Amino acid sequence: MEATRVIAVRHGETAWNVDTRLQGQLDIALNEIGLWQADQVARALEEEQIGAIYASDLARAWQTAQAIAGPRGIDVGAEPGLRERAFGLFEGRTFADIDANLPDQARLWRTRDPEFAPEGGESLLAFRDRVTATASGLAALHPGELVVLVAHGGVMDVLYRAATGQELQAPRTWHLGNAAINRLLWTPQGFTLVGWGDVGHLNTGPLDEATA
C-alpha cells in the first residue's frame, strides 16, 4: 500500500485560548485572530494537491477546515473521533482555577498520569487510542493521496508522539501552535514525522496549549 501524506492542522485561536480556559469538548468558536489564522493557513496550503479534508466537528476546528476547503470546493468530513480530549469537570475552568480548587486532580493531570480521567472525562490512554485509531482509519482511505486533518492541540500532541515514539508521560518539548502546519506520513505500520510546527504563514504568536 502506498503511503498517505497527512497534513495535521490545529484550529485557530479562540478567546478561551487567550484566557487559558480549558475547552475540551465544549464548542467554542474562533475569535477574530483565529479567523485570520484560518485564512492564512488556507493560503499557505493553496498549492497543495489535497485529496480529502476531515475535521473535528467542534466549531473551532470546523471553521478552520472550512477556510481551507472553501476555495477548493471540497466537502469537509465531520469526524467526532478528532475531537479534543474530554476533560469532564475541568472544562470551562481556567488552569489557575483547576490548580487552586482541584489540586489532587490537577497534579495527576499536570504529571500526565496515563490512567487519570477527570470526572466525566477521558484518560490519556483512552484519548490516544481514539485519536490514533481515527487518524489511521482516515489515512487508510486515501493511499497515495494527501489528506488534511484539522483538530486540536491534544490531537496534535498524540499524533506527534505516535510518529516519534514518545511515551504519553514524556514531557512535551515540541510546539502545538494554533494554525501550525504539521506533516506526517502514514502506512499500515503507523505514522512517521516529516515536518512539524510550520508557522511561517503567520505573523502573530497565539498561545500554545495542548489542552485547548
Backbone as numpy.savetxt, mean C-alpha at the origin, in Angstrom:
# Nx Ny Nz CAx CAy CAz Cx Cy Cz
6.15 -20.16 -17.24 5.31 -18.96 -17.24 6.19 -17.72 -17.24
5.84 -16.73 -18.10 6.56 -15.47 -18.13 6.32 -14.70 -16.83
7.32 -13.92 -16.44 7.18 -13.08 -15.25 6.16 -11.98 -15.51
5.48 -11.58 -14.47 4.60 -10.41 -14.51 5.33 -9.24 -13.88
5.40 -8.13 -14.61 5.96 -6.92 -14.04 4.87 -6.22 -13.22
5.24 -5.78 -12.05 4.28 -5.16 -11.13 4.78 -3.79 -10.72
3.93 -2.78 -10.85 4.17 -1.48 -10.25 3.19 -1.34 -9.09
3.72 -1.19 -7.90 2.90 -1.02 -6.70 2.98 0.44 -6.26
1.82 1.06 -6.07 1.75 2.48 -5.75 0.93 2.66 -4.47
1.50 3.38 -3.52 0.72 3.77 -2.36 -0.14 4.97 -2.73
-1.33 5.04 -2.13 -2.24 6.16 -2.39 -1.60 7.51 -2.06
-2.19 8.57 -2.58 -1.76 9.91 -2.24 -2.11 10.28 -0.80
-1.67 11.44 -0.41 -1.81 11.90 0.98 -3.26 12.15 1.35
-3.58 11.90 2.63 -4.89 12.25 3.21 -4.67 13.17 4.40
-5.75 13.81 4.84 -5.65 14.66 6.03 -5.24 13.85 7.25
-5.63 12.58 7.30 -5.29 11.74 8.46 -3.81 11.35 8.43
-3.20 11.25 7.25 -1.75 11.08 7.20 -1.07 12.24 7.89
-1.53 13.44 7.59 -0.93 14.65 8.15 -1.11 14.68 9.67
-2.27 14.21 10.13 -2.58 14.22 11.56 -1.98 13.03 12.31
-1.26 12.16 11.63 -0.77 10.89 12.19 -1.90 10.14 12.89
-3.01 10.04 12.18 -4.19 9.33 12.67 -4.33 8.02 11.90
-4.52 6.94 12.62 -4.52 5.61 12.01 -5.82 5.39 11.23
-5.68 5.17 9.94 -6.85 5.00 9.07 -7.30 3.55 9.00
-6.34 2.63 8.86 -6.73 1.23 8.72 -7.71 1.07 7.57
-8.87 0.50 7.86 -9.86 0.26 6.82 -10.99 1.29 6.84
-10.83 2.38 7.59 -11.78 3.48 7.49 -11.60 4.15 6.13
-12.69 4.66 5.58 -12.68 5.12 4.19 -12.44 6.62 4.12
-11.17 7.00 4.06 -10.76 8.40 4.07 -10.30 8.80 2.67
-10.82 9.93 2.19 -10.48 10.39 0.85 -9.15 11.14 0.84
-8.62 11.36 -0.35 -7.41 12.14 -0.53 -7.65 13.61 -0.19
-6.62 14.26 0.33 -6.70 15.71 0.49 -6.21 16.38 -0.80
-6.08 17.69 -0.77 -5.70 18.42 -1.99 -4.32 18.00 -2.49
-3.37 17.85 -1.56 -2.04 17.39 -1.95 -2.11 15.97 -2.51
-2.92 15.12 -1.90 -3.06 13.75 -2.38 -3.61 13.67 -3.78
-4.57 14.53 -4.10 -5.12 14.56 -5.46 -4.05 14.99 -6.46
-3.24 15.98 -6.06 -2.13 16.41 -6.93 -1.13 15.27 -7.11
-0.80 14.57 -6.03 0.14 13.45 -6.13 -0.39 12.37 -7.05
-1.70 12.09 -6.98 -2.29 11.08 -7.86 -2.12 11.49 -9.32
-2.33 12.76 -9.62 -2.14 13.24 -10.99 -0.68 13.13 -11.41
0.24 13.42 -10.49 1.66 13.34 -10.82 2.11 11.92 -11.10
1.64 10.96 -10.29 2.04 9.58 -10.54 1.43 9.09 -11.85
0.23 9.56 -12.17 -0.38 9.20 -13.46 0.47 9.69 -14.62
0.97 10.91 -14.52 1.83 11.46 -15.57 3.15 10.69 -15.66
3.68 10.31 -14.51 4.95 9.58 -14.49 4.82 8.22 -15.18
3.61 7.65 -15.17 3.41 6.32 -15.74 2.78 6.36 -17.13
2.64 7.54 -17.72 1.87 7.64 -18.96 2.53 6.91 -20.14
3.83 6.68 -20.10 4.50 5.96 -21.19 4.55 4.45 -20.95
4.13 3.99 -19.79 4.15 2.56 -19.47 3.03 1.82 -20.19
3.35 0.64 -20.67 2.35 -0.19 -21.34 1.64 -1.06 -20.30
0.64 -0.50 -19.68 -0.05 -1.14 -18.56 -1.16 -2.05 -19.07
-1.13 -3.31 -18.60 -2.15 -4.26 -19.03 -3.38 -4.26 -18.16
-3.22 -3.96 -16.87 -4.35 -3.97 -15.95 -4.01 -3.14 -14.72
-5.04 -2.58 -14.10 -4.88 -1.80 -12.88 -5.86 -2.34 -11.85
-5.36 -2.65 -10.67 -6.19 -3.11 -9.56 -5.93 -2.20 -8.37
-6.97 -2.00 -7.56 -6.81 -1.12 -6.41 -7.65 -1.60 -5.24
-7.17 -1.27 -4.05 -8.01 -1.36 -2.87 -9.29 -0.56 -3.13
-10.40 -1.04 -2.58 -11.67 -0.34 -2.80 -11.88 0.81 -1.81
-10.90 1.11 -0.96 -11.00 2.27 -0.09 -10.69 3.53 -0.89
-11.39 4.62 -0.57 -11.42 5.81 -1.43 -10.04 6.35 -1.76
-9.14 6.39 -0.78 -7.84 7.02 -1.02 -7.03 6.27 -2.07
-7.13 4.94 -2.09 -6.45 4.15 -3.11 -7.23 4.20 -4.42
-8.55 4.13 -4.32 -9.39 4.13 -5.52 -9.23 5.42 -6.31
-9.19 6.57 -5.61 -9.00 7.84 -6.29 -7.64 7.89 -6.99
-6.63 7.38 -6.34 -5.29 7.37 -6.94 -5.27 6.49 -8.19
-5.89 5.34 -8.10 -5.93 4.43 -9.25 -6.73 5.02 -10.41
-7.81 5.71 -10.10 -8.62 6.31 -11.16 -7.84 7.38 -11.91
-6.98 8.10 -11.20 -6.16 9.11 -11.88 -5.21 8.45 -12.88
-4.67 7.29 -12.51 -3.76 6.57 -13.41 -4.53 5.98 -14.59
-5.71 5.45 -14.31 -6.48 4.73 -15.33 -7.22 5.65 -16.29
-7.66 6.81 -15.78 -8.55 7.67 -16.56 -8.09 7.98 -17.97
-6.86 8.50 -18.15 -6.41 8.85 -19.51 -6.27 7.64 -20.44
-6.20 6.45 -19.88 -5.99 5.23 -20.66 -7.28 4.54 -21.04
-8.37 4.91 -20.41 -9.63 4.22 -20.65 -9.64 2.81 -20.10
-8.82 2.55 -19.07 -8.77 1.23 -18.45 -9.70 1.22 -17.25
-10.48 0.15 -17.11 -11.30 -0.01 -15.91 -10.43 -0.52 -14.77
-10.58 0.10 -13.62 -9.85 -0.35 -12.43 -10.61 -1.50 -11.77
-9.90 -2.56 -11.42 -10.50 -3.67 -10.71 -10.47 -3.41 -9.21
-11.63 -3.39 -8.59 -11.71 -3.18 -7.14 -11.34 -4.48 -6.42
-10.37 -4.41 -5.52 -9.87 -5.61 -4.86 -9.78 -5.38 -3.35
-10.80 -5.84 -2.60 -10.75 -5.68 -1.14 -9.54 -6.33 -0.49
-8.96 -7.34 -1.14 -7.78 -7.99 -0.59 -6.56 -7.09 -0.54
-6.62 -5.93 -1.22 -5.53 -4.95 -1.18 -5.77 -3.85 -0.15
-6.81 -4.00 0.66 -7.06 -3.02 1.71 -5.92 -2.98 2.73
-5.83 -1.84 3.42 -4.89 -1.70 4.52 -5.21 -2.72 5.61
-4.25 -2.97 6.46 -4.48 -3.83 7.62 -5.64 -3.29 8.45
-6.50 -4.17 8.91 -7.58 -3.78 9.81 -7.01 -3.58 11.21
-7.21 -2.39 11.77 -6.65 -2.08 13.08 -7.69 -2.01 14.19
-8.93 -2.38 13.89 -9.92 -2.47 14.95 -10.04 -1.19 15.77
-9.94 -1.32 17.11 -10.16 -0.17 17.98 -9.07 0.88 17.86
-7.97 0.61 17.17 -6.95 1.63 16.91 -7.41 2.65 15.86
-8.31 2.25 15.00 -8.66 3.09 13.86 -9.34 4.39 14.30
-8.90 5.48 13.69 -9.43 6.80 14.03 -8.66 7.50 15.14
-7.74 6.80 15.81 -6.95 7.38 16.88 -5.61 7.88 16.35
-5.08 8.90 16.97 -3.73 9.33 16.63 -2.72 8.37 17.25
-1.51 8.36 16.71 -0.47 7.50 17.27 -0.22 7.85 18.73
-0.21 9.16 19.04 0.03 9.59 20.42 -1.07 9.10 21.35
-2.31 9.12 20.90 -3.43 8.65 21.70 -3.30 7.16 21.99
-2.93 6.39 20.99 -2.75 4.95 21.18 -1.65 4.69 22.20
-0.53 5.39 22.07 0.58 5.20 23.00 0.18 5.56 24.43
-0.61 6.64 24.56 -0.95 7.13 25.89 -2.04 6.30 26.57
-3.02 5.86 25.81 -4.20 5.24 26.40 -4.28 3.73 26.25
-3.48 3.18 25.37 -3.45 1.72 25.18 -1.99 1.26 25.18
-1.25 1.54 26.25 0.21 1.32 26.22 0.62 -0.12 26.00
-0.09 -1.08 26.58 0.30 -2.48 26.41 0.11 -2.92 24.96
-1.05 -2.55 24.39 -1.30 -2.90 22.99 -0.38 -2.11 22.06
-0.10 -0.86 22.42 0.80 -0.04 21.61 2.19 -0.67 21.55
2.65 -1.22 22.67 3.98 -1.85 22.69 4.02 -3.05 21.74
2.98 -3.87 21.76 2.94 -5.03 20.86 2.89 -4.58 19.40
2.16 -3.52 19.15 2.08 -2.98 17.78 3.43 -2.40 17.35
4.03 -1.60 18.21 5.29 -0.93 17.85 6.43 -1.93 17.67
6.40 -3.03 18.41 7.46 -4.03 18.28 7.14 -5.08 17.22
6.04 -4.88 16.51 5.66 -5.72 15.37 5.50 -7.19 15.78
4.82 -7.41 16.90 4.50 -8.78 17.30 3.63 -9.40 16.21
4.08 -10.46 15.54 3.35 -10.99 14.38 1.96 -11.52 14.71
1.75 -11.95 15.95 0.47 -12.54 16.31 -0.48 -11.56 16.96
0.00 -10.35 17.26 -0.86 -9.37 17.92 -1.87 -8.80 16.94
-3.14 -8.76 17.37 -4.21 -8.11 16.61 -4.96 -7.18 17.55
-5.03 -5.89 17.23 -5.88 -5.01 18.04 -7.31 -5.55 18.05
-8.03 -5.25 19.10 -9.41 -5.75 19.19 -10.18 -5.37 17.92
-10.74 -6.39 17.24 -11.48 -6.16 16.01 -10.61 -6.03 14.78
-9.28 -6.23 14.92 -8.39 -6.06 13.79 -7.68 -7.33 13.38
-6.65 -7.17 12.54 -5.87 -8.29 12.00 -4.50 -8.36 12.63
-3.96 -9.55 12.74 -2.56 -9.71 13.09 -1.70 -9.46 11.86
-0.42 -9.20 12.09 0.50 -9.05 10.97 0.56 -10.32 10.13
0.50 -11.48 10.78 0.53 -12.75 10.04 -0.66 -12.86 9.10
-1.85 -12.56 9.61 -3.05 -12.65 8.77 -3.01 -11.62 7.65
-2.54 -10.42 7.98 -2.44 -9.36 6.98 -1.47 -9.74 5.87
-0.28 -10.24 6.25 0.69 -10.66 5.25 0.11 -11.74 4.34
-0.54 -12.72 4.93 -1.09 -13.81 4.12 -2.14 -13.29 3.14
-2.98 -12.36 3.61 -4.02 -11.80 2.73 -3.40 -11.03 1.57
-2.44 -10.17 1.88 -1.86 -9.33 0.84 -1.06 -10.14 -0.17
-0.22 -11.04 0.30 0.61 -11.80 -0.64 -0.25 -12.72 -1.51
-1.29 -13.30 -0.93 -2.17 -14.15 -1.74 -2.91 -13.34 -2.78
-3.39 -12.17 -2.39 -4.13 -11.31 -3.33 -3.21 -10.82 -4.45
-2.06 -10.27 -4.09 -1.15 -9.72 -5.10 -0.63 -10.80 -6.03
-0.32 -11.96 -5.48 0.15 -13.07 -6.31 -0.94 -13.55 -7.26
-2.16 -13.64 -6.75 -3.27 -14.08 -7.59 -3.54 -13.14 -8.74
-3.45 -11.83 -8.48 -3.67 -10.86 -9.55 -2.53 -10.89 -10.56
-1.29 -10.98 -10.08 -0.14 -11.04 -10.99 -0.19 -12.27 -11.87
-0.66 -13.38 -11.32 -0.73 -14.63 -12.08 -1.69 -14.55 -13.25
-2.62 -13.61 -13.18 -3.58 -13.45 -14.29 -2.97 -12.77 -15.51
-1.77 -12.21 -15.37 -1.21 -11.36 -16.42 0.25 -11.69 -16.73
0.57 -12.94 -17.05 1.97 -13.26 -17.37 2.46 -12.46 -18.57
3.67 -11.94 -18.45 4.26 -11.19 -19.54 3.76 -9.75 -19.65
2.85 -9.35 -18.76 2.30 -8.00 -18.82 2.80 -7.16 -17.65
2.41 -5.88 -17.68 2.66 -4.96 -16.58 1.34 -4.69 -15.87
1.32 -4.91 -14.58 0.14 -4.70 -13.76 0.43 -3.63 -12.72
-0.52 -2.73 -12.51 -0.40 -1.72 -11.46 -1.31 -2.09 -10.31
-0.75 -2.10 -9.10 -1.52 -2.35 -7.88 -1.46 -1.08 -7.04
-2.61 -0.52 -6.73 -2.67 0.71 -5.94 -3.27 0.38 -4.58
-2.53 0.67 -3.53 -2.98 0.24 -2.21 -2.46 1.18 -1.13
-1.95 0.64 -0.04 -1.68 1.38 1.19 -0.27 1.13 1.69
0.14 1.93 2.68 1.49 1.80 3.21 1.79 0.42 3.74
0.86 -0.14 4.50 1.07 -1.48 5.03 1.19 -2.53 3.95
0.42 -2.37 2.88 0.49 -3.30 1.75 1.85 -3.19 1.07
2.33 -1.95 0.89 3.66 -1.76 0.30 4.73 -2.43 1.17
4.59 -2.29 2.48 5.55 -2.90 3.40 5.58 -4.42 3.25
4.42 -5.04 3.17 4.34 -6.49 3.00 4.98 -6.91 1.69
4.72 -6.18 0.61 5.28 -6.54 -0.69 6.80 -6.41 -0.69
7.31 -5.36 -0.05 8.77 -5.20 0.03 9.38 -6.37 0.79
8.79 -6.73 1.91 9.32 -7.84 2.71 9.25 -9.15 1.92
8.16 -9.36 1.20 8.03 -10.58 0.41 9.10 -10.65 -0.68
9.43 -9.50 -1.28 10.39 -9.47 -2.39 11.83 -9.54 -1.93
12.09 -9.21 -0.66 13.47 -9.14 -0.18 13.76 -10.16 0.92
12.78 -10.92 1.32 12.99 -11.93 2.35 13.10 -11.37 3.75
12.62 -10.15 3.96 12.65 -9.55 5.30 11.58 -10.16 6.18
11.93 -10.46 7.41 10.96 -11.00 8.36 9.97 -9.92 8.79
8.79 -10.36 9.26 7.77 -9.41 9.68 8.25 -8.50 10.81
9.09 -9.02 11.68 9.54 -8.23 12.82 10.79 -7.40 12.54
11.37 -7.52 11.35 12.57 -6.74 11.04 12.23 -5.25 11.02
13.05 -4.42 11.63 12.80 -2.98 11.58 12.78 -2.48 10.15
11.90 -1.55 9.87 11.79 -1.05 8.50 12.83 0.02 8.25
13.61 -0.15 7.19 14.61 0.82 6.77 14.32 1.35 5.37
13.19 0.98 4.79 12.81 1.40 3.44 11.63 2.36 3.54
11.50 3.20 2.51 10.47 4.23 2.51 9.16 3.70 1.94
8.07 4.29 2.44 6.72 3.94 1.96 5.97 5.22 1.64
6.57 6.07 0.84 6.01 7.39 0.58 4.71 7.37 -0.19
3.88 8.38 0.09 2.65 8.53 -0.67 2.96 8.72 -2.15
2.25 8.00 -3.00 2.37 8.11 -4.46 3.75 7.74 -5.00
4.54 7.01 -4.21 5.82 6.51 -4.71 5.58 5.36 -5.69
6.50 5.20 -6.63 6.44 4.13 -7.62 7.42 3.03 -7.20
6.89 1.83 -7.02 7.69 0.68 -6.59 7.56 -0.43 -7.63
8.67 -1.02 -8.02 8.66 -2.00 -9.11 9.12 -3.38 -8.63
8.35 -4.39 -9.03 8.64 -5.77 -8.66 8.43 -6.68 -9.87
8.96 -7.88 -9.75 8.63 -8.95 -10.69 7.95 -10.06 -9.90
6.97 -10.70 -10.54 6.32 -11.86 -9.93 6.45 -13.06 -10.84
6.83 -14.20 -10.28 6.77 -15.51 -10.93 6.10 -16.45 -9.93
5.77 -17.68 -10.35 5.18 -18.61 -9.37 6.06 -18.86 -8.15
7.32 -18.51 -8.22 8.21 -18.66 -7.07 8.10 -17.48 -6.09
7.40 -16.42 -6.50 7.20 -15.29 -5.61 7.64 -13.97 -6.24
7.79 -12.96 -5.38 8.15 -11.62 -5.83 9.65 -11.38 -5.69
10.20 -10.57 -6.60 11.56 -10.07 -6.48 11.52 -8.56 -6.70
12.51 -7.88 -6.14 12.54 -6.43 -6.17 13.29 -5.92 -7.40
12.72 -4.93 -8.07 13.37 -4.28 -9.21 13.80 -2.87 -8.85
12.90 -2.10 -8.26 13.20 -0.73 -7.85 12.20 -0.28 -6.81
12.62 0.64 -5.94 11.73 0.98 -4.82 11.78 2.47 -4.49
10.62 3.02 -4.16 10.53 4.36 -3.59 10.85 5.49 -4.54
10.51 5.35 -5.82 10.76 6.42 -6.78 9.74 7.54 -6.57
10.22 8.70 -6.14 9.35 9.86 -5.95 9.85 11.07 -6.76
10.59 10.77 -7.82 11.11 11.84 -8.65 10.04 12.69 -9.30
8.82 12.15 -9.40 7.71 12.88 -10.00 7.02 13.81 -9.02
7.47 13.82 -7.78 6.85 14.65 -6.74 7.82 15.73 -6.28
7.31 16.84 -5.81 8.18 17.88 -5.26 7.76 18.26 -3.84
7.00 17.39 -3.18 6.62 17.60 -1.79 7.11 16.41 -0.98
7.05 16.52 0.33 7.52 15.45 1.21 6.44 14.99 2.16
5.38 14.33 1.69 4.31 13.89 2.58 4.79 12.84 3.57
3.96 12.61 4.57 4.32 11.67 5.63 4.52 10.27 5.10
5.37 9.54 5.76 5.71 8.17 5.38 5.33 7.25 6.52
4.08 6.78 6.55 3.62 5.92 7.62 3.09 4.62 7.03
3.56 3.51 7.52 3.14 2.23 6.98 1.70 1.94 7.31
1.15 2.59 8.32 -0.16 2.22 8.83 -1.24 3.19 8.39
-1.07 3.80 7.21 -2.03 4.78 6.76 -3.21 4.13 6.08
